[in-house]
Amino acid sequence: MKRILIVLSVIFFLIPFIYSQNLKLEREIDLSHFLKPYQPHFVFVSLDTQGNIFITQRGKDSFLKLNPSGEIIQHGPQKIEGEITRFDVDSNGNPVCLLTGRMTPKYFYLPLVWFDGISGQKIREINLGEMFNLVTHFQILRPNDLILVNGIAKDVKLPRNSLHLLDFNLNLIKSFSPLKEQLGDTPSLTDKNPDYFAVAPKFDPDNQIIFQAFPGAGLIRYFDLNGNQVGETEWVGRNVFLVHTGDLWFKDKDGFMVFKKKGNRFEPAGLSLKEDKGSSTPGYPVAQDTSGRIYFLGGDKSQTLKIYVLEN
């Protein structure tokens, strides 16, 4: 009996410090005419500084540009260049597409192609295949306009770092790795770490920090732009996570748990985020903008773009 009373008193003490905040639905955009159903994890969404929304899906040969009201103002590119495997937008609002690689008699060609954000015309191209045997993810780090690649470089003599920072001219700035510089060729590294290469890195532009989940250890390790590991924290439940205004949000069945940075780790903030109309999660998170809006794919078939704001 005494033990029960102690437990109840602890719970009573904690309850005032655990509170919920609402995610309020601002707008919904039906994209069933463009997106394949049941594949939210293959959809790429990015935004420019004007609030325009760029969206595509893995395997498509085109992308959409929507204005902040959700109206389609561009369907690009003007000419089919190939199937899109990854997608982002640079600081000038130009879509950047990683296209399916192909082998030629002499080399591996892995095109990263820029398109004009107004006209949809192709404006430049580099071949990531010059440097990499494998690219599983890429991201444009704005406003620096650096390319973050998660993949395996060709030079087998070097430690096999998995994260690489490049400029737009394909100059390598830095390589670093949560994998602790494992040695081996491309097949052996992917065989040993299949879950790792399936997880995309996250970037916190406010603090210039790169986050990479490491499934083998159940951790998230994070780095500055010089490649220095500045901390690690538990990957809570190994759930989908966001980096929002410097905090980590971990998705669960009811919403999100918020963790704030303390030292070199993130700890529970006693805050949960839920949809304002119920306890269900709003969908699969795909993007966020500089105003704090969070973009989800929801609906019965995950073809509706739902835009939420965090209520104060």
N, C-alpha and C positions, 0 to 999 in steps of 0.2 A: 504494500500500500504506500509506504514511504517513497519507494522508487517511482511509482506512478505519479505521485504528487510532485516529485522533483522534475520529472519529464514534462508534466503539464505546466509547471511554472516556467521552465525554459522556453516552451512553445509560446506561452503568453508573453514572455519578455521579448521574443523575436518578432511577433506579429506586427507591432507598430513600425518595425523597420523594413517590412516587406510590403511594397505597395505596387500598384499597377498604373500604367500610363497607356493612353489609347493611341492607336494608329487610326486616323480618320481618313476614310476614302474621299479623295478629291475628284477623281475622274476615272472612267473606264473607257478603253478603246478596243473595239472588236477587231481582231486580226485573223479571224478564221479564213478569210479569203487569201491569206498569204502564208500563214504558219501551218505546218503539219501538226496534227494532234498528238498529245501524250509525250511530247519531247521538249519540255521546258528547259532541261539541262543542256540542250543543244542550241538554245537561242542566245544570241548576243545582242545586247542593247548598250548603246553609248549615247552621250549627250554632248552638244557643243555649248559654248558660253552663252548662246542666245536662247537656250532651252529647247532647241530642236532635238528630236528623238530619232536616232538611227537604229534600225533593227534588221537583223537577218537571222538565218538559221543554218546550221551546218549542213552542207550538201547542196545549198542553193547557189545559183550563179548571179544573184542580184540582191540588192538591199533596198529598204524603204527609208525615206526621210520624212518625218512628220513634224509639223509645226507644234508649238506648245499646246494648241487646242486639239491636236490629234488628227488634223487634216493632212493627207498625203500631198507633199509638195515636190517630191522627187522619187522616181523609181529608176535606180541606176544599177550598174553602169550603162553607158550608151552601147557598149559592145561587150559581148560575152567573152570573159577572159578565162573562165574555168570555175570549178566548184570551190566555194568558200569553206575553209575549215576553221578559221578563227577571224576575229573582226574587232576593230576599235576605231577611234576617231582621234586625230591629232589636235593640237592647240589652235589650228586655223580652221577647224571644222571640216577637215577633209577625211573621208572614210579611208581606212587602211585594211586591206584584205589579205590574209594568208590563204593562198590557193593550194590545191592538191599538188603534191610533188610529182615529178616525172623523171624517168631516167633517159639520158641520151647516150649515144655511144661513148662519150668522153666524160660526162660528169652527171651529178645529181642536181636537178633544178628544182628549187623550192621558192617560188616567187612570192614576194611581199610587195603588194601593189597599192599605190595611192591614187585616189580619184578626187577630182575637184568637187567640193561640197555644194557648189551651185549648179554647175553644168553636168556633172557626172562623168566628165571626160577623164581618161587616164592621164596622170601627170608625171608619174615616176615609178620606178620599179627597181628593187634590188633582189639578189638571189641569196637567200639564207642558206641554200645548199652548198655555198662556197665554204661555210664555216661549220655546218651542223649535219650530222647524220640523222638526227631526230629532233623535231620541235613539237612538243605536246601542247604548249600554250605560248601566247605572246600578249603583251599589253603595252600600250603607249603610256608612259609616265608623264603626265602633264603637271605643271606647265613646262617642265624641263624638255619635253619631247625626246625622251630616251626610250629605247625599245628594251623591254624586259622579256627575255626568252627563258622558258623552262624547257630544257632539252639537253642533248649530248653533243659536245663538239667533236670534230673529226680527228683532232690530234690525239692519238692514243698514248703518246708519251707523257702527256700532262695528267695531273690528277683530274678525275672525272667530275668536276663541278657541274651542278645542274642548273644554276641560275646565272644568267649572263646579261650584262648591261651593254648596249651598243648605241651609237648615234645613228642618224639617218643615212650616213654614208658607209655603213657596215664596218665601222671601226669599233673594235672591242675595247670597252672602257674598264670593265671589271668582271671577273667570274668568282662565284662563291657558292656555298652549298650547305643545306641542312643535312645532306647525306654524308657529311664528314669525309669528303674527298675519297670515295671508294675508287678502287682501280678495277679495270675490266673493259671489255669491248661493249658495244651497244646492245647486242642481244643479251649478254649476261647481266648487264645493269638493269635492263627493263624486266627481265625474268625475276630478278631479286627484288625489284621495287615497283611492281605493277600498280599498286594502289597510290604510291607516291606520285608517279607521273600522271595519274588521272586527276589530281587535285590542282586547281589553278591557284597561282599566287594572288594575294590581295595587296593593294597599295593604299596607304594613308597619305594623301597629298598635303595635309596640314602639318604633319610631323615628319614627312619624307621617310617613311618607314615601309619596308616590304615584309609582308607576312606570308609564310609558307607552312601549310600543315604537313606533318610528317606522320603518316598512319602507322608505320612500324613502331614508333615510340609513343603514339597517342599524344603527341605534342604539337604545338604551333611555335615555330622559331621565327624570330624577326630580326631584320638587318637594316642598317642605314645604307645610304647610296654609295658608301665606300666599301661595301661588302662586309662590314664588321657585324658580327652577331651581337645584338644589344640586349637580348633576353630570350626567354622561352616560357611558355605557359601551357597548362593542360588544355588539350583539345576536348572540351566538355561534351561528352556523349558522342564524340566524333560526328557532330551534327553540322549541317550547313551553317556558315557563320558570315557575318558582315563586319566591316570596319566602318563605324559611323561616328564622326566627330571625335576620333581618337579612342573610342570605346569598342569593345568586341561584343557583338550580339550573336548569341547562339540560338538557333531555331529549335523549338520543340513542338509537341503536338498542340499546345495552347497558344503559342506566340513566340516571344523571344525573351531570353534571360540576358541581362546586361552585366558585363564585367568591366571594371575600370582598372586602369594601370596603377599599380603600387610597386615601386621599385622596378625590378626587371620582370615582374609577373603581372597577370591580370587576376583580380579577385572579384567575387560576387558583389554587386552594388546594392543588392536588396531590391531590385527593380525588375518587374516583368512588363512586357509590352504586348498588348492584345488589340485585336480589331475592335473598334468601338461598338459594333453591332452584335458582338458575340464573342465566344472564346476560341473560335477557330482561327487558324493561321490564314492570312490573306492569299497565300500561294507560294510560288517559288521565286526567291529574290533574284533579280537580274541586273539592277543598276541603282544608282542614286545620283542626285545632282548636287550642285554647290549650295542650293537653298535648303538642303536637308530632306527633300522628297525621296521616297523609296519606291522603286518600281518592281512590281511583281507580275508574274504570269499566273493567272488563276482561271476560274471558270471550269466547267465540267471536263473540258478537253485541253485545258492550259493554253488557250489561244486568245485570252483576253488580257490586255495590258492594264493592270490596276495600279493607280498612282496614289500613294498615301502620304500624308503629312503627320508629324508627331505632334499631338496636342499638348499644349503646356498646362 
